[in-house]
């Protein structure tokens, strides 16, 4: 089985053009994404034809669970589909079908080569049932009063004030006063991911705001662990910061893997811009 490894700001994926959706793709993702015995990646992405868009994706995390969407993954898919001739942009745009819905991507390049992608991540969702998140005891009466900003979350003997929302997948964002690199994400991340407040688990981001147009971020991704970058996590962090009045409509977000730009006016859709690149091609031995 042929595959291509790609990365978006260091968030890496193995792309496979698939015809048989019935096989155990979760098990294959666990094997292929293993960084010691496999090709190594944060996820396995199936490239599929779509009935309602230009191309369709299914994404399996490194632990085999299926994800709703990935902003970095969609950018990789757009570059792959355009440069491999699977889809042609119309008016400079490509529509991608994901489990979370159909996303529109603006292709930035010279027509044949995709340099960057400006992706509509859709509108953020704030209702507790849409995240999903269970509010702490004594606050159930506030379920009809989103957004959920600075919700107290008891984790490992400490109380975290997290802002919860969905970008097609669930996110909890914690703002720090100090550098994000010093935060014990490898210890706290898995505890937040599997906290009882999040019935579908959650992506956990720790962010620091440096001004109206700059932030830094690390993300512990559900089903993967810490990644070099997270597109939906960047979107969620920017939205959370804007809800708190900390940033403007456009923010450059620095992550370990590089820079992503997120735009949100305070209503409507969130836009994520960044590059994607090919790493290598290979063949996976069946069985």
N, C-alpha and C positions, 0 to 999 in steps of 0.2 A: 504494500500500500504506500503510495507516494504521499509525502507531506512537505509542507513548507513552514519553516520557523520564521516568525516575524516578531517585531517588538514596537510598542508605542510608548515612548518615554521610559524604556526599560521594562515595561510590563509585557511579558513575552507569551506568545501563543503558537500552537501547532495547528496549521490549517490543513484540512483534508476535504477534497471535493467528494462528497458522499452521495451514494444512490440508495444504499440499504440503511434505513433508519431503525430497523428492528434489532440490530445487533446490540450487544451490551457495551454501549459507548462509555458508560461510567467506568467500567472495569478497564477499558482500553485507555481512558484518560489517566487513570491512576498509574498504569504501566508506562505510558509514553511520557508523561510529565515528570516522572521520577528523575531527579537531578543526578543520581548516581548510576542507576541501571537503565534509564531511558534516555530520551532526547533532551529532557529537561525543559519545563515551561510552567507558567502559572495556570494554563488552561488549554484544552483541546477544543477547537472550533470547527464545526461542520459547515461547509459552504454548499448551499442548496438552492435549487430554483424556487422561485416564489410566484404565487398566483396573483398577489396584490402589490408587489413591489419589484424592484430590479433584481434583488438578490435576497436570500434568506439565510439566517445564521441560527445555529444551536451551539450553545457554549457549555462545556463541562469543566468544572473546576478541577484542580489537581487532586482533590480528594474524591472525585467521581460524582459529586453532586452537580445538578444542572443549575446554571445561573440564568437570571432573566435577561441581563444585558451587561455590556461592558463598554464604556466610552472609548477606552484605548483599543479594545478588541474590534469595535466597529470601524475605527479609523484604519486599522490593519486590513480589515475585510474590504473596505472601499478601495484602498490602494491595490490590493490583490485582484479584485474583480475588474477594475479598470485596466490595469497594466497587463493582465492575462487575457483580456478581451472577453470576459464573461458578461460584462455589462458596459453600456455606454452612457455617460452623463447626458442628461437633457437640460439645456440651458445652464450647464455647469453644476447640475445637481443629480444626486443618486439617492434612491429610496431603498432602505434596508429594513427587512422584516426581522424582528427579534421577538422573543417570548413576551417582552413588555409592551410590544406594539411596533408600529412602523415609524422609523426615524428618517429624517431627511438630512443628507450630508451635502455641503457645498464643497466641491472639489477644486482645490487651488493648485495650479500647476500650468504646464505648457500644452495641455491637451492630451498628450500621450503619457506623460510622467506626472504622478501625483506627488507634489511637494508637501502639502499640508492639507488637512481636512477640518472644516468648520462644521461641527455636528450639532444638530438640534437634539438635545437630550429630553425634550418634552417638558411639560410643566411639573414643578415639584408638587408632591402630594403631602398634605399635613394631617389629615384625619387619622386618629390612632388606628382604626381598623385597616386603613390603606397602607400604613407603614410596614407591617403591623407592630404595635407596641401596646403593652398592658400598663395602664397608669398605676402608680403606687396606691396602696390602700389609703382611703380617705380622700382621694382625688378623682374618684370615678365620675363625680358630677361634672368634671371639666372635660369629659370626652367630646363634647360638642363645641369646645372652645379651642380649636387649633389656631396657630401653630404651637407645638410643644417645645418651648424654649426653656433651657436650664432645668430639665426634669431631674430631681435627685435620684441617683442610682447607687445603691450600696454594693460595693465590690471590694472584696478582700480587706474588709475593715476600714475602708475609706468611702466617702460619699462623693460621687462625681456628678457635676451639673451638666447633663448632656442635652443637646438639641436634636430632636428626632424628626426625620422626614424620609420620604421615599423619592428616589429618582428612577423609578421603575424597579428598584431593589432597595432594601431597607438600610438606613444609615443612622448612626448616632455620632455626634460631633462634640468633642470636648475642646474648649479653648484654654490655652496655657499662657502664663506670663513669662515663662522661661523658654529656652530653645527646645524644639521638638525632639532633637537628637538625644537629649538627656532623659527623655521620658521612658520608663520601663515598659515599652509597648509589648515586648515579647512575653512579659508576665501578665500584664493587665488585659491585653488584647483578646486572648482566648477566653478569659473570664467574662468579658463584656459580650463577645460573640455569642456565647451560649447562656447568657443570663436569662432567667425565667421571664423577664419582662419582654423578651423578644421571641415570640413563638416560632418564627421562621429564621431564627438567628439574625445576626446583624453585622454590617461592616462598621468598624470603629475607627474614626479619624481623630487625630490630635493635631490641633492647628494653633498657630501663633500669627497674629496680625501685626504687620510692620508699618502699616499706613493705609490710606484709602484705596490704594491700588496694588498692594503687595501683601502676600501671605506666605507662610511655609507650612508644610503638611506632611504627616506620615499616616499611613492607613494600614490597619490590620484587616485583611479581606476575608470575608466569610468563605470557608472551604479551601482557603489557600494559605493564609498566614500573611505576614508583612510582605508587601510588594514594593518595587521601586517607584511605582506610580499607580494611581487609581483615577480613572476618568470620572466615573460616577461619584467617587469619593471627593474629588476636587469640586465637582458641581455642588454636592451636598454641603461642603464646607463653605463655599462662597455664599450659597443661599442662607446658611445659618448665620454667617457673619453679617450679611445684609439685614437679616431680620433683627439683629441686635444693634444695627446702626453703625457698624464698625467700618464698613467699606462702601464704595460707590457701585456703579453699574458694571464696571469692568475691572477684573483683578488678575494679575499674574501670580500664579501659585507655583512655588518652588518645592519639588519633592526630591528624594534621593536620586531618581532617574532623570531629572531635568525639569523643564518648565512647561506648564500648560496655562492657557488663558481661558477664563470663564467669564461670560457675560450674562447678566440678569437684571432686568429693569425694576424688579420688585413685583412683577406680575407676568403671566404668560410663560413662554418657553425659556429654558436655559440653553446657552450655546457654549460649546467646548471646542477649542481650537488647539491643534498640535500636529506634530509630524508622526510618521510611521515608516518603518524600514524593514527590508528583507534581511535575514540573518544567514540562513542556509537552507538547502533542500536535502531531503533524504528519503530513504525507503525503509519502512517498518516491516519486519518479517512477520507474516501472519502466523498466529498460533505460537 
